[in-house]
Amino acid sequence: MDGSEVVNEIKEVNLSYLLLAQRLLREDRATAMFRLGLSRELADVIASLTLSQVVKLAASSLLLCRFRFDDHTILSSLTHSGKDHALQQAHAAILLAGQPVEGIR
């Protein structure tokens, strides 16, 4: 895979992420903010983007979303294959809820 293929895939991920974020924010703002780890201000900006703005923003060669698994405990709780999957998901949600949301910087 060459560099231009990687950039094109990043652009596709960016577009998919932004469109998904907008849809989630329209359907249930509070849940979307929690799931995406967004501050109220950032959620407002994303929700208010026009399609043209979304396309321009998605064209960036920088990945706009990021993993929230900076903590080994969170990643382990999501990938550990135990008997009680629902409990593991709840534990991961609790750990993610304790992390600060992303804001505009």
C-alpha positions in Angstrom: 0.0 0.0 0.0 1.5 3.3 -1.0 1.1 6.7 0.6 -1.7 7.9 -1.6 -3.8 4.8 -0.8 -3.3 5.4 2.9 -4.3 9.1 2.6 -7.4 8.1 0.6 -8.4 5.5 3.3 -7.9 8.2 6.0 -10.2 10.5 4.1 -12.8 7.8 3.8 -12.6 7.1 7.5 -12.9 10.8 8.3 -16.0 11.2 6.1 -17.6 8.1 7.6 -16.8 9.3 11.2 -18.2 12.8 10.7 -21.4 11.5 9.0 -21.9 9.0 11.8 -21.2 11.6 14.5 -23.8 13.9 12.9 -26.4 11.2 12.7 -25.8 10.1 16.3 -25.9 13.7 17.5 -29.3 14.2 15.8 -30.8 11.0 17.1 -29.7 11.3 20.8 -27.3 14.1 21.6 -26.4 13.0 25.2 -25.7 9.4 24.2 -23.7 10.5 21.2 -21.6 12.9 23.2 -20.8 10.0 25.7 -20.1 7.4 23.0 -17.9 9.8 21.0 -16.3 11.4 24.0 -17.2 14.9 22.8 -17.7 18.1 24.8 -20.9 20.1 24.3 -19.0 22.7 22.3 -17.4 20.2 20.0 -20.8 18.4 19.6 -22.4 21.7 18.6 -19.7 22.4 16.0 -19.9 18.9 14.4 -23.7 18.9 14.4 -23.9 22.3 12.7 -21.5 21.4 9.9 -23.0 21.6 6.4 -22.4 18.7 4.0 -19.9 20.9 2.1 -18.0 21.6 5.3 -18.0 17.9 6.3 -16.6 17.0 2.9 -13.8 19.6 3.2 -13.0 18.6 6.7 -12.9 14.9 5.8 -10.4 15.6 3.0 -7.7 16.1 5.6 -4.8 13.7 5.5 -5.0 13.6 9.3 -7.2 11.1 11.1 -10.0 13.1 12.8 -11.0 10.4 15.3 -8.8 8.7 17.8 -8.8 5.7 20.0 -10.0 6.3 23.6 -8.1 3.3 24.8 -5.1 5.2 26.2 -5.5 3.0 29.3 -4.5 -0.7 29.3 -7.4 -1.4 31.7 -10.0 -0.1 29.3 -8.5 -2.0 26.3 -8.3 -5.2 28.4 -11.8 -5.0 29.6 -13.1 -4.7 26.0 -11.0 -7.5 24.6 -10.9 -10.0 27.5 -12.9 -13.1 26.6 -14.7 -13.8 29.9 -18.0 -15.4 30.6 -19.9 -12.2 31.4 -19.6 -10.0 28.3 -22.3 -7.6 29.5 -20.4 -7.0 32.7 -17.2 -6.3 30.8 -19.0 -3.8 28.5 -20.4 -2.1 31.6 -17.0 -1.9 33.2 -15.5 -0.4 30.0 -18.3 2.1 29.8 -17.6 3.2 33.4 -13.9 3.6 32.8 -14.6 5.6 29.6 -17.1 7.8 31.4 -14.3 8.7 33.8 -12.1 10.1 31.0 -12.4 13.8 30.1 -14.3 14.6 27.0 -12.5 16.2 24.0 -12.9 19.9 23.7 -12.0 22.5 21.1 -8.4 23.5 21.6 
